[in-house]
Amino acid sequence: MIPDTSLQKTVEQTTSGKLSPDELVDFSYQQIDKCNPSLNAIVSLRDKDEVKKEAKALSNEAKKKHRLLYGIPLAIKDLFNVKELPTTFGLPMFKNNIAKKHSILVDRLINHGALILGKTNIPELALGSHTKNKLFGATSNAFNNEKSAGGSSGGAASAVASSMIPIADGSDMMGSCRNPAAFSNLYGFRPTPGLIPEDRVLKIDTQFPLLSTPGCLAKTPGDMGIFLDAVSGLHALDPFSFDIEGSFKDVNFHENEFSKMRVGWLGNMNGQYSFEDGILDLCETTLKHLDGDYLSIDDVVDEIDASMIWDSWTTLRSRNVYLYLKESNLQDNSDLGEGAQYELKKGKQVTEGDLKRSMEKRSVLAKKIDRLFDANDFLALPSAQVFPFDKELDYPSIISEKDMQSYHHWMEVVTLSSLLGLPTISIPVGFNKNNLPMGMQIIGRKKEDLRVLSFAKKYEQIFQFSNVKSI
């Protein structure tokens, strides 16, 4: 069922009556019993009998054909509210923080027939790209249980890679869908902020860029398209949300259209980014396979100041996180981990002048990237700077003899998309000699999310990375 069948075919089977939601629930719980003890991907698991009652009720309704996720078992990232389940943010102090209503994203999933089994694990407050917290512990990588699953959507990635659930929601501020997807041989999508509406806890000035967005992780872009059609689009409670013309499920490039595409390879950003040995090789081998036979790959030689990206990004991010923690009355909490303490200290010191300079840098960078898009349909970068690492580590402190300056410096490569709000998908590029996965970011113009997913669909047709199974 779920491991060997696409989400679209599974839904076709449930809506036609060939497969019941009850059977899918049984399968998911079997996989959870088998895999979750070693992976620790799903937390706050609901009682199976309760979910089966919902599955039975779903089977008796008449709207099956209009539900994109009819009968599909899912688990929700522990940032989003599911009514009557705890939203813990990975913090012991919130272990009994029972949600009174669903988040917008969860409402839309349930309205399309999804059955919610529980939550997926995250790092504390979803800060950092390694899923480890004091409440639930670390999530293991589905390809090597001793390694990190990445983060902050690490629980989601391991749950999908091990077929506990067929697809997962995530969120992406600084690679939180892209990094775990790369670590798990999955596709991970950070859409243009606003495509997937969310509950706005913090009132943000309309001039301040949206830094984070809900996203998703899946074995195939085709599966991802169904999920995106279910959750995307304008919502009255999110002033930043927008509709998109077209269907993610149906969109595809024509053969001759794809062959005219140009991809600009940013590589190590002219030596400004450090990578663990093997990452650039995997990406470049994949690009060489595409070049000529399928489309055109060009090395980008334009100088992009990576330090300008980092300075602008870390200032805006720290101020954003600081304000969120202050709004949540957590600004003086000494029990918060290193990531939160870093953001609190830095964010508190940010001045209006600092914000103005950061926005000016962002504007300069946006113009330079726009010029690159004049010559390229997409830009490409590795999805991470290290392969999955020991899950007992807090984070990598050195990459190729270069010291990392913070808890998140080792994920600097994802900040270009995050800073400029560009739709970006992490696509699998294979495994190193230790059988550890890696991915590559494909970056599109703002609001060209349909084109980014179309690229990924064609890419999966060529390489079929979804056929590689986890342990």
Protein Blocks (a to p, Z undefined) as FASTA:
>chain_A
ZZmpcfklmmmmmmnopacfklmmmmmmmmmmmmmmmnomaghiacfklmmmmmmmmmmp
cklmmpmkgoiacdddfkbccehiacekopaklmmmccfbdcfklmmmmmnopacfbdcd
ddehhiajbdcdfknopaddfkbmkbcebjjklmmmmmmmnomafbdcdddfeoplmmmm
mmnopacddddehjagcddfbacdfklccfbdcddddfbfklmmmmmmmmgccdfklmkb
ccdeddfklgccdfklmmmpccddekjonoiaccdehjlmmmmmmmmmmnojlmccdddf
bdcdfklmmmmmmmmmmmmmmmmmmmnopmmmckbcfklmmmmmmmmmpcfklmmmmmmm
mmmmmmmmmmmmmmpmbdcddfbfbdcddfkbmbdfbeghiacfbfklmmmmmmmmmmno
pacddddebjcfkopacdddddddehilmmmmmmmmmmmmmnommlpccZZ
